[in-house]
Amino acid sequence: MFRKIRWLALSILVLPSLAAAQVTLDDIRNMPVNSWLQVPGTNLSAVDPCPTHDCAWTGVEGITGIHSYSGAVLDTKRNRYVCFGGGHDAYYGNEVYAFAIDELKWYRLTDPSDPIVKFTEKYADGNPTSRHTYNGLAYITHADRMMALGGSGAGGGCGCALTWTFDFGRNQWFDMQPAGPLPAPECDDLMAYDPVGKKIWWAEGHISGGTERWGLYSYDFDRNAWTHVDPDNGYTRQIAVVDPKRRLLVIVGGDGYGGQYWVIAYDLASADVKASRQVWTTTGATGLISDYYKGLEYDPVADKYVGIGGNGTVYALDPDTKVWTSCTPAGTKPDMSWLAGIYGLWRYVPSVNAYIFETHAKRDVSFYKFTAGGGTALEQSSMQAPAQRIIAQPNPFRTSITLRTQGSGPASVYDLKGRLVARLNPDKGAYQWRPSGMTPGIYVVKIRFNGTILSEKILLAR
């Protein structure tokens, strides 16, 4: 009883870490492009509930196990980087941690369940077991909850199958007990949230004893129901990003066993998401695709998918040209030697227009700057998709392309020098362009809608 009272008191106090020295938010906003900046005094161990490492939940690694094969989410409402992990024999504590970006401080939002019971996904106090989360974490923006599904729970073994959400307003976990065909997760799953459709997208493909429940699923929080969208394609050892501008779910990686690696896109605006599946042929610095230790985010300022590999190289994919670029940042690179997967530990922070990254609970938080700019309200709002956009399929294209939007006026096609090359009229809500004799390259389509001009880049391939 004494221990329970003591932990309740700690939960109410919610201990902050020591203040970060020397580095300010303005320093992060004003970082040079393609550079790292570490924030001294910001390792998560400052709020360790068992600094002596002799508690029942310490496991093999202690608090450092929080990042073992685990990720994080960005709580955009409070501007916090939130971590939940542990699991297997690395760390049994199931507490949730948050790094307040505006304060540059760590907080412990919850305390470890007591007692810890191995090989049990749900404890008597209603909380989930700790787990290697892999890519199985996401922030449901409109519901203000973190979602967790899958991974390897405390004690060992994959297959955490309950659908969990963490209510940030109440600092409380909920076992959602959803309807619909439930996923059968093991490990190496992926998860991403679509802020336009307000759905979670989850996939994996490493199911013991059969493949009938593998593939791509969607979860509707408002209905509390799963839908099995694409049972024909499995995904494991991969990472996903939602592009809210183009309404795409983009999956990067491969099986890690047969040497097959790819970039796959689903059109989330399609009436048949499964049928919209495309395998992209990408060129350039493609090293991130086969990198096991990768993180990936959509960057609304650069309008690219920006990721990091296990050696610290930063990669960017232009979704219009399908070309990867890579760069080696200046500054002090985070200590990558401790990595057991990056997953969602790499997150874009709109308020400072930079990426946050922590590799180890006893290493300081780092920020990476990809594009110039200090983070503005406009950049933050660009994380949400526009109310309307032009849907172009297929893109890139070779002979013809179909354009759809709610606009009804003529569409204008321009080359990159701003010259008008075509004017298209809608037919049953769609525009068709079949260029003849045009030079391959990028073109821009513009359509007037509700007093604004919608635009979309399209690529005429060779």
LOLUM-309286 format. One line per field, with one value per residue (C-alpha): residue in three letters; x negated, z, y. Coordinates in Angstrom, 2 decimals, always signed. Example, Ala and Ser with C-alpha at 12.3 -4.5 7.8 and 13.67 -1.06 7.14 Angstrom:
2
aa <- (ALA:SER)
x <- (-12.30:-13.67)
z <- (+7.80:+7.14)
y <- (-4.50:-1.06)
END
This chain:
462
aa <- (MET:PHE:ARG:LYS:ILE:ARG:TRP:LEU:ALA:LEU:SER:ILE:LEU:VAL:LEU:PRO:SER:LEU:ALA:ALA:ALA:GLN:VAL:THR:LEU:ASP:ASP:ILE:ARG:ASN:MET:PRO:VAL:ASN:SER:TRP:LEU:GLN:VAL:PRO:GLY:THR:ASN:LEU:SER:ALA:VAL:ASP:PRO:CYS:PRO:THR:HIS:ASP:CYS:ALA:TRP:THR:GLY:VAL:GLU:GLY:ILE:THR:GLY:ILE:HIS:SER:TYR:SER:GLY:ALA:VAL:LEU:ASP:THR:LYS:ARG:ASN:ARG:TYR:VAL:CYS:PHE:GLY:GLY:GLY:HIS:ASP:ALA:TYR:TYR:GLY:ASN:GLU:VAL:TYR:ALA:PHE:ALA:ILE:ASP:GLU:LEU:LYS:TRP:TYR:ARG:LEU:THR:ASP:PRO:SER:ASP:PRO:ILE:VAL:LYS:PHE:THR:GLU:LYS:TYR:ALA:ASP:GLY:ASN:PRO:THR:SER:ARG:HIS:THR:TYR:ASN:GLY:LEU:ALA:TYR:ILE:THR:HIS:ALA:ASP:ARG:MET:MET:ALA:LEU:GLY:GLY:SER:GLY:ALA:GLY:GLY:GLY:CYS:GLY:CYS:ALA:LEU:THR:TRP:THR:PHE:ASP:PHE:GLY:ARG:ASN:GLN:TRP:PHE:ASP:MET:GLN:PRO:ALA:GLY:PRO:LEU:PRO:ALA:PRO:GLU:CYS:ASP:ASP:LEU:MET:ALA:TYR:ASP:PRO:VAL:GLY:LYS:LYS:ILE:TRP:TRP:ALA:GLU:GLY:HIS:ILE:SER:GLY:GLY:THR:GLU:ARG:TRP:GLY:LEU:TYR:SER:TYR:ASP:PHE:ASP:ARG:ASN:ALA:TRP:THR:HIS:VAL:ASP:PRO:ASP:ASN:GLY:TYR:THR:ARG:GLN:ILE:ALA:VAL:VAL:ASP:PRO:LYS:ARG:ARG:LEU:LEU:VAL:ILE:VAL:GLY:GLY:ASP:GLY:TYR:GLY:GLY:GLN:TYR:TRP:VAL:ILE:ALA:TYR:ASP:LEU:ALA:SER:ALA:ASP:VAL:LYS:ALA:SER:ARG:GLN:VAL:TRP:THR:THR:THR:GLY:ALA:THR:GLY:LEU:ILE:SER:ASP:TYR:TYR:LYS:GLY:LEU:GLU:TYR:ASP:PRO:VAL:ALA:ASP:LYS:TYR:VAL:GLY:ILE:GLY:GLY:ASN:GLY:THR:VAL:TYR:ALA:LEU:ASP:PRO:ASP:THR:LYS:VAL:TRP:THR:SER:CYS:THR:PRO:ALA:GLY:THR:LYS:PRO:ASP:MET:SER:TRP:LEU:ALA:GLY:ILE:TYR:GLY:LEU:TRP:ARG:TYR:VAL:PRO:SER:VAL:ASN:ALA:TYR:ILE:PHE:GLU:THR:HIS:ALA:LYS:ARG:ASP:VAL:SER:PHE:TYR:LYS:PHE:THR:ALA:GLY:GLY:GLY:THR:ALA:LEU:GLU:GLN:SER:SER:MET:GLN:ALA:PRO:ALA:GLN:ARG:ILE:ILE:ALA:GLN:PRO:ASN:PRO:PHE:ARG:THR:SER:ILE:THR:LEU:ARG:THR:GLN:GLY:SER:GLY:PRO:ALA:SER:VAL:TYR:ASP:LEU:LYS:GLY:ARG:LEU:VAL:ALA:ARG:LEU:ASN:PRO:ASP:LYS:GLY:ALA:TYR:GLN:TRP:ARG:PRO:SER:GLY:MET:THR:PRO:GLY:ILE:TYR:VAL:VAL:LYS:ILE:ARG:PHE:ASN:GLY:THR:ILE:LEU:SER:GLU:LYS:ILE:LEU:LEU:ALA:ARG)
x <- (+0.00:-2.84:-4.35:-1.00:-0.56:-4.11:-3.58:-0.32:-2.15:-4.79:-2.10:-0.56:-3.90:-4.98:-8.66:-10.36:-13.93:-16.71:-16.48:-18.40:-21.49:-22.57:-20.28:-17.00:-14.05:-15.38:-18.64:-16.68:-14.56:-17.67:-19.80:-21.71:-20.15:-21.39:-22.80:-22.41:-22.00:-22.11:-20.36:-22.52:-20.89:-17.95:-18.35:-15.26:-16.99:-16.54:-12.98:-13.86:-11.47:-14.21:-17.63:-19.19:-18.10:-17.08:-13.30:-11.03:-10.55:-14.22:-14.79:-18.13:-18.61:-16.79:-15.33:-17.47:-15.22:-12.45:-13.96:-14.79:-13.00:-10.50:-9.29:-7.57:-4.79:-4.49:-1.64:-0.94:+1.67:-0.87:-4.03:-5.47:-7.57:-5.98:-7.73:-6.31:-8.38:-10.44:-9.22:-10.73:-13.48:-14.91:-12.61:-9.37:-8.19:-5.16:-5.32:-4.77:-7.27:-6.93:-9.57:-8.02:-9.59:-8.63:-10.44:-13.13:-12.34:-11.33:-8.27:-7.06:-3.33:-2.60:-4.32:-5.12:-2.33:-2.89:-3.20:-4.66:-3.41:-5.34:-3.58:-0.38:+0.81:+3.30:+2.61:+5.08:+4.79:+6.10:+2.75:+0.95:-2.31:-5.46:-6.54:-8.95:-6.55:-8.45:-6.35:-3.15:-2.57:-0.66:+1.01:+4.73:+4.86:+8.62:+9.12:+6.03:+4.89:+1.81:+2.52:+0.48:+0.90:-1.45:-5.01:-6.87:-5.57:-7.35:-8.85:-9.28:-7.36:-5.54:-1.81:-0.44:+3.01:+5.15:+6.00:+4.83:+5.23:+3.73:+5.90:+3.55:+6.25:+6.55:+3.14:+5.00:+4.86:+7.98:+8.41:+10.67:+12.13:+13.05:+15.43:+14.53:+11.96:+9.13:+5.47:+3.34:+0.11:-3.27:-6.30:-7.66:-4.27:-3.74:-1.22:-0.40:+2.47:+4.35:+5.54:+7.89:+9.71:+9.26:+8.16:+5.24:+3.54:+1.80:+0.09:-2.22:-2.90:-4.62:-1.80:-2.64:-0.50:+0.96:+1.49:+5.27:+5.08:+2.01:+1.98:+3.34:+6.03:+7.70:+9.00:+11.81:+11.59:+15.00:+16.68:+14.14:+13.91:+11.26:+11.55:+9.37:+8.50:+5.88:+5.38:+3.26:+0.05:-2.00:-4.35:-7.12:-10.35:-8.93:-7.83:-4.85:-4.12:-0.85:-1.12:+1.93:+1.43:+1.69:+3.76:+1.24:+0.10:-3.51:-5.29:-9.06:-11.17:-11.02:-10.77:-14.36:-14.68:-14.37:-16.13:-12.99:-12.69:-10.23:-8.27:-4.51:-1.71:+2.00:+4.38:+6.41:+8.89:+9.75:+13.08:+11.13:+7.89:+6.73:+7.07:+5.08:+1.90:-1.14:-4.78:-6.89:-10.13:-12.40:-15.89:-18.83:-20.14:-17.85:-19.82:-17.08:-14.74:-16.84:-18.06:-16.59:-17.19:-15.15:-12.75:-10.57:-8.23:-6.29:-7.81:-5.07:-7.57:-9.83:-6.85:-9.03:-9.37:-12.44:-14.08:-17.20:-19.19:-21.10:-24.40:-22.93:-22.59:-19.48:-17.43:-14.58:-12.16:-10.37:-6.94:-6.49:-9.79:-10.32:-13.97:-15.84:-18.59:-20.90:-23.06:-25.45:-24.54:-27.01:-27.24:-27.39:-25.57:-23.49:-25.12:-23.82:-25.75:-22.96:-20.25:-17.91:-15.79:-14.76:-11.04:-9.03:-11.89:-12.40:-9.58:-8.97:-8.17:-6.24:-6.73:-10.49:-10.54:-13.02:-13.20:-13.52:-15.47:-16.67:-18.58:-19.07:-17.57:-21.00:-21.81:-20.62:-17.81:-18.93:-17.28:-17.94:-17.16:-16.26:-14.89:-15.32:-12.62:-11.86:-8.45:-5.33:-1.60:-1.43:-3.92:-2.01:+1.31:-0.27:-0.42:+3.31:+4.39:+6.12:+9.89:+9.65:+6.92:+6.34:+6.03:+3.78:+3.65:+1.34:-1.45:-4.06:-2.36:-3.47:-0.51:+2.45:+3.39:+6.74:+7.31:+10.17:+11.35:+14.59:+13.79:+15.82:+13.98:+11.30:+7.91:+4.71:+1.43:-1.86:-5.48:-8.06:-8.75:-5.14:-4.07:-0.53:-0.75:+2.82:+6.31:+8.63:+12.40:+14.05:+16.04:+18.23:+16.10:+12.75:+10.11:+8.11:+4.77:+3.13:+0.08:-1.41:-4.91:-5.51:-8.93:-9.08:-9.32:-7.33:-4.19:-1.82:+1.98:+4.11:+7.89:+10.00:+12.18:+14.27:+12.30:+8.89:+6.44:+5.65:+2.39:+0.68:-2.64:-2.50:-5.37:-5.38:-7.82:-10.02)
z <- (+0.00:+0.81:-2.63:-4.32:-2.32:-3.12:-6.86:-6.76:-5.25:-7.96:-10.63:-9.29:-9.10:-12.63:-12.20:-14.79:-15.85:-15.31:-17.54:-20.78:-20.70:-23.33:-26.19:-26.76:-29.11:-31.19:-31.60:-33.05:-35.30:-36.65:-37.24:-40.53:-43.18:-43.10:-39.59:-36.21:-32.83:-29.55:-26.49:-23.37:-20.28:-22.07:-21.73:-20.63:-17.71:-15.70:-14.94:-14.41:-11.78:-10.68:-10.96:-8.85:-11.46:-8.77:-9.24:-10.35:-13.75:-14.51:-16.90:-18.65:-19.88:-17.35:-18.56:-21.71:-22.89:-23.52:-26.97:-27.79:-31.04:-30.18:-31.39:-30.39:-31.55:-31.78:-29.68:-31.89:-29.53:-26.72:-28.85:-27.13:-28.23:-26.52:-25.95:-25.01:-25.34:-23.36:-23.64:-24.19:-21.56:-22.18:-19.82:-18.11:-17.04:-19.01:-18.22:-20.82:-21.25:-22.93:-23.99:-23.87:-26.86:-25.74:-22.42:-23.64:-20.67:-20.14:-18.08:-16.88:-17.57:-15.87:-13.47:-13.89:-13.14:-9.88:-9.86:-13.29:-14.75:-17.68:-20.71:-19.86:-22.23:-19.85:-16.15:-13.27:-13.21:-16.78:-18.35:-21.20:-20.90:-22.08:-25.52:-28.39:-30.35:-33.66:-35.94:-34.04:-32.57:-33.99:-32.79:-33.64:-33.99:-34.02:-30.98:-29.10:-28.38:-28.95:-30.42:-29.81:-31.44:-31.87:-30.77:-28.33:-24.77:-21.43:-20.95:-24.63:-27.69:-30.36:-30.72:-28.56:-30.13:-28.14:-29.63:-27.12:-27.07:-24.56:-23.72:-23.27:-21.59:-18.79:-18.98:-19.15:-21.31:-22.84:-24.22:-27.12:-27.79:-31.36:-33.82:-37.25:-38.50:-36.02:-37.06:-35.78:-35.06:-34.36:-34.79:-37.27:-37.99:-39.35:-38.48:-39.77:-39.28:-42.08:-40.75:-43.69:-43.62:-39.82:-39.92:-38.70:-41.33:-40.03:-41.80:-41.33:-42.93:-40.54:-39.27:-37.88:-39.18:-42.22:-44.06:-43.93:-41.48:-42.77:-44.98:-44.74:-42.28:-41.43:-38.01:-37.53:-34.00:-34.18:-35.03:-33.03:-35.86:-38.02:-41.76:-43.60:-46.72:-48.58:-47.47:-50.49:-49.60:-46.44:-44.96:-42.46:-41.63:-43.33:-42.44:-43.61:-44.05:-44.92:-47.47:-46.64:-49.68:-52.19:-49.91:-50.20:-47.84:-48.83:-47.55:-47.80:-47.13:-47.73:-46.17:-44.92:-45.78:-49.53:-50.43:-51.88:-51.24:-52.63:-52.37:-52.48:-52.55:-51.82:-52.84:-49.70:-51.67:-53.90:-53.49:-53.69:-51.78:-52.45:-56.22:-56.12:-54.93:-57.00:-56.83:-57.50:-59.42:-57.65:-58.59:-57.09:-53.57:-52.77:-49.78:-47.24:-48.85:-47.74:-44.47:-41.54:-39.05:-40.72:-39.81:-42.28:-42.11:-44.51:-44.53:-45.37:-45.96:-48.34:-49.65:-49.53:-47.51:-45.33:-43.51:-41.69:-41.94:-39.33:-40.14:-39.76:-43.47:-44.24:-47.33:-49.10:-51.71:-54.07:-54.59:-57.94:-59.61:-57.62:-57.10:-53.83:-52.64:-49.66:-47.50:-44.59:-42.02:-40.31:-36.54:-33.87:-35.07:-32.49:-31.10:-33.53:-31.95:-29.45:-32.06:-32.16:-34.92:-35.46:-36.19:-34.92:-32.89:-35.92:-35.96:-37.75:-35.44:-37.25:-34.53:-35.17:-38.71:-37.64:-36.83:-33.28:-32.56:-29.47:-29.85:-26.21:-22.84:-21.59:-24.63:-25.24:-27.60:-31.04:-33.70:-37.44:-39.85:-43.42:-44.83:-43.86:-41.74:-38.07:-37.87:-38.31:-37.95:-41.70:-41.54:-38.68:-40.51:-43.56:-41.60:-42.32:-45.85:-47.85:-48.02:-51.70:-54.07:-57.51:-57.65:-60.54:-61.65:-62.68:-61.70:-63.24:-66.58:-70.12:-72.48:-70.55:-67.09:-65.34:-63.06:-60.55:-58.22:-57.16:-59.40:-62.61:-64.63:-67.24:-66.18:-67.36:-67.80:-67.61:-68.05:-65.43:-67.28:-66.73:-70.36:-71.01:-72.90:-72.64:-71.56:-70.47:-70.02:-67.54:-68.65:-65.92:-63.20:-64.62:-66.90:-69.38:-70.82:-73.62:-74.57:-77.99:-78.87:-75.42:-73.78:-70.79:-67.47:-64.73:-65.56:-63.31:-63.50:-62.17:-61.61:-60.03:-57.13:-54.75:-55.54:-55.07:-57.47:-56.90:-58.34:-58.70:-60.17:-62.68:-64.31:-67.96:-68.00:-70.89)
y <- (+0.00:+2.40:+1.96:+2.71:+5.92:+6.95:+6.44:+8.36:+11.30:+11.15:+11.06:+14.26:+16.03:+15.02:+15.74:+18.00:+17.47:+19.97:+23.01:+22.90:+25.07:+27.58:+26.50:+28.38:+27.95:+30.84:+28.95:+26.04:+28.24:+29.97:+26.87:+26.72:+24.52:+20.90:+21.04:+19.36:+21.05:+19.16:+20.62:+20.10:+18.66:+17.07:+13.32:+11.46:+9.76:+12.98:+11.80:+8.11:+6.64:+4.23:+5.93:+3.16:+0.57:-1.93:-1.76:-4.58:-2.97:-2.18:-5.09:-5.57:-2.01:+0.17:+3.45:+3.30:+0.48:+3.02:+3.62:-0.03:-0.86:+1.86:+5.23:+8.44:+10.76:+14.53:+15.92:+18.95:+20.39:+20.88:+20.86:+17.77:+14.82:+11.79:+8.45:+5.05:+1.90:-0.58:-4.14:-7.57:-7.91:-4.44:-2.52:-3.50:-0.03:+1.16:+4.88:+7.62:+10.49:+13.87:+16.38:+19.87:+21.59:+25.09:+24.50:+22.07:+19.80:+16.18:+15.21:+11.81:+11.72:+8.38:+6.02:+2.32:-0.12:-1.95:-4.89:-5.65:-8.93:-10.36:-11.85:-9.95:-7.21:-5.56:-5.00:-4.85:-1.05:-0.89:+0.07:-1.71:-3.58:-1.87:-2.99:-2.57:-0.39:-0.53:+1.74:+1.03:+4.51:+7.50:+10.70:+10.94:+14.70:+15.24:+12.98:+14.24:+10.68:+8.57:+5.14:+1.99:-1.40:-4.34:-4.88:-7.10:-6.88:-7.13:-10.56:-11.32:-12.31:-10.33:-10.03:-7.19:-7.32:-4.86:-1.47:+1.15:+4.93:+7.35:+10.37:+13.33:+15.40:+12.85:+11.12:+7.82:+4.69:+3.11:-0.40:+0.55:-2.93:-1.94:-3.57:-4.92:-7.43:-7.00:-6.99:-9.85:-7.98:-9.45:-7.16:-4.63:-3.13:+0.37:+3.07:+6.56:+9.02:+10.78:+14.18:+14.67:+11.36:+11.22:+7.61:+5.56:+3.39:+0.27:-2.61:-5.56:-8.89:-11.26:-13.43:-16.85:-19.67:-17.93:-14.68:-14.31:-11.40:-9.59:-6.51:-2.97:-1.86:+1.42:+2.43:+4.96:+6.37:+8.04:+4.73:+2.71:+0.20:-1.48:-2.16:-4.68:-2.69:-4.74:-8.37:-9.25:-7.42:-7.80:-5.23:-5.74:-3.88:-0.80:+2.69:+4.75:+8.42:+10.17:+12.96:+15.14:+17.37:+14.52:+12.25:+9.43:+6.71:+6.07:+2.95:+2.66:-0.43:-4.15:-7.57:-7.56:-11.25:-11.78:-8.56:-6.98:-3.23:-0.71:+2.51:+1.92:+4.49:+4.17:+6.97:+7.66:+9.77:+6.84:+5.09:+1.81:+2.36:-1.19:-0.76:+2.46:+0.72:+1.71:+0.66:+3.73:+3.59:+6.05:+7.14:+9.00:+8.38:+5.45:+4.15:+4.84:+2.32:-0.66:+0.88:-1.07:+1.75:+4.48:+7.26:+9.17:+12.18:+14.41:+17.90:+20.47:+23.29:+21.35:+19.33:+16.24:+13.05:+13.54:+10.64:+9.57:+6.35:+4.42:+6.15:+9.65:+10.40:+12.46:+11.60:+13.39:+12.06:+14.46:+12.82:+14.54:+13.68:+10.45:+11.42:+10.87:+13.19:+12.74:+14.96:+14.68:+17.33:+19.65:+19.88:+17.21:+14.13:+12.22:+9.08:+6.46:+3.58:+2.95:+2.56:-0.39:+1.13:+4.75:+4.32:+7.32:+8.79:+11.08:+13.66:+16.97:+19.92:+22.68:+25.30:+25.42:+23.99:+21.32:+17.61:+16.31:+13.12:+11.27:+8.01:+7.05:+7.97:+9.01:+11.14:+14.69:+15.62:+16.81:+18.96:+18.88:+21.73:+20.75:+24.02:+27.65:+29.25:+29.51:+27.91:+30.02:+29.67:+29.18:+26.32:+24.73:+24.97:+23.35:+20.11:+19.95:+19.24:+21.99:+21.87:+20.94:+19.85:+18.40:+14.62:+13.52:+9.87:+8.36:+10.69:+10.38:+9.52:+8.73:+9.12:+10.50:+11.78:+12.23:+15.23:+15.45:+18.22:+19.90:+22.86:+23.07:+25.70:+25.10:+23.76:+25.42:+23.54:+25.45:+24.49:+25.45:+28.72:+29.75:+29.31:+28.06:+24.74:+23.40:+24.35:+21.53:+21.43:+19.06:+16.03:+14.49:+16.03:+14.93:+16.47:+14.42:+15.53:+13.57:+15.63:+15.11:+16.19:+17.67:+17.61:+15.21:+17.00:+18.72:+20.72:+22.65:+22.34:+25.21:+25.20:+27.95:+26.78:+28.94:+32.06:+30.39:+28.80:+25.13:+23.88:+20.52:+19.40:+16.55:+14.70:+13.66:+10.73:+9.67)
END
